[in-house]
C-alpha cells in the first residue's frame, strides 16, 4: 500500500525537475543562438556588444553617472577571446570607438559612455 499524498508529491517533484531542465535547456539554446548571431556581425559591432554585455554584468557607474567602467581584469586579450577577434583587431576597433567618444581607456581599463549601453 502506498500513500496517495507521497505518490502525488513524487510525481509533482519529477514534473518540476523536468520543467526546470526544459527551461534551462531553452535558455542555453537562446544564449547559443545569440552568440552565433554575434559572430556574423562586424568586428566593431561585436566589440561594442561585448562591452555592453560586460557593463550590464559587472560594470560600475561613475560618480557623475555618464560612464560605466568594466573591471581591469578584462584586458585586450580576454576581450579578444570573448569576441573571437585578434588582440590587434580589438586594439584597432577600440581606438575607433575612442575616436568616436563611445569609450575611453584609462590605465588599462575600458570605460563606456552610458548612452551607448542599451
WOZILIN-V902901 format. One record per backbone hydrogen bond with DSSP energy under -0.5 kcal/mol. NH is the residue of the N-H (numbers start at 0). CO is the residue of the C=O. E is the energy in kcal/mol with one decimal. If there is no record, write none. Layout:
((NH & CO & E) (NH & CO & E))
This chain:
((3 & 1 & -0.5) (6 & 2 & -2.0) (7 & 3 & -2.3) (8 & 4 & -2.4) (9 & 5 & -2.3) (10 & 6 & -2.4) (11 & 7 & -2.5) (12 & 8 & -2.4) (13 & 9 & -2.1) (14 & 10 & -2.1) (15 & 11 & -2.4) (16 & 12 & -2.1) (17 & 13 & -2.1) (18 & 14 & -2.6) (19 & 15 & -2.6) (20 & 16 & -2.5) (21 & 17 & -2.4) (22 & 18 & -2.6) (23 & 19 & -2.6) (24 & 20 & -2.5) (25 & 21 & -2.1) (26 & 22 & -2.2) (27 & 23 & -2.2) (28 & 24 & -2.3) (29 & 25 & -2.2) (30 & 26 & -2.4) (31 & 27 & -2.4) (32 & 28 & -2.3) (33 & 29 & -2.1) (34 & 30 & -2.1) (35 & 31 & -2.4) (36 & 32 & -2.5) (37 & 33 & -2.1) (38 & 34 & -1.5) (39 & 35 & -0.7) (39 & 36 & -0.9) (40 & 37 & -1.3) (45 & 41 & -2.6) (46 & 42 & -2.4) (47 & 43 & -2.3) (48 & 44 & -2.6) (49 & 45 & -1.9) (50 & 46 & -2.4) (51 & 47 & -2.3) (52 & 48 & -2.3) (53 & 49 & -2.5) (54 & 50 & -2.4) (55 & 51 & -2.2) (56 & 52 & -2.2) (57 & 53 & -3.0) (58 & 54 & -1.6) (59 & 68 & -2.6) (61 & 66 & -3.0) (64 & 61 & -0.7) (67 & 111 & -3.0) (68 & 59 & -2.9) (69 & 109 & -2.2) (73 & 70 & -1.6) (74 & 72 & -1.6) (78 & 74 & -2.7) (79 & 75 & -2.4) (80 & 76 & -2.0) (81 & 77 & -2.1) (82 & 78 & -2.0) (83 & 79 & -1.0) (84 & 79 & -1.8) (89 & 85 & -2.4) (90 & 86 & -2.2) (91 & 87 & -2.5) (92 & 88 & -3.2) (93 & 89 & -2.5) (94 & 90 & -1.8) (95 & 91 & -1.8) (96 & 92 & -2.2) (97 & 93 & -2.2) (98 & 94 & -2.3) (99 & 95 & -1.7) (100 & 97 & -1.4) (101 & 96 & -2.5) (102 & 96 & -1.1) (103 & 110 & -2.7) (105 & 108 & -2.3) (108 & 105 & -1.6) (110 & 103 & -3.1) (111 & 67 & -3.2) (112 & 101 & -2.8) (113 & 65 & -3.2) (115 & 112 & -1.5) (116 & 113 & -1.3) (117 & 115 & -0.6))
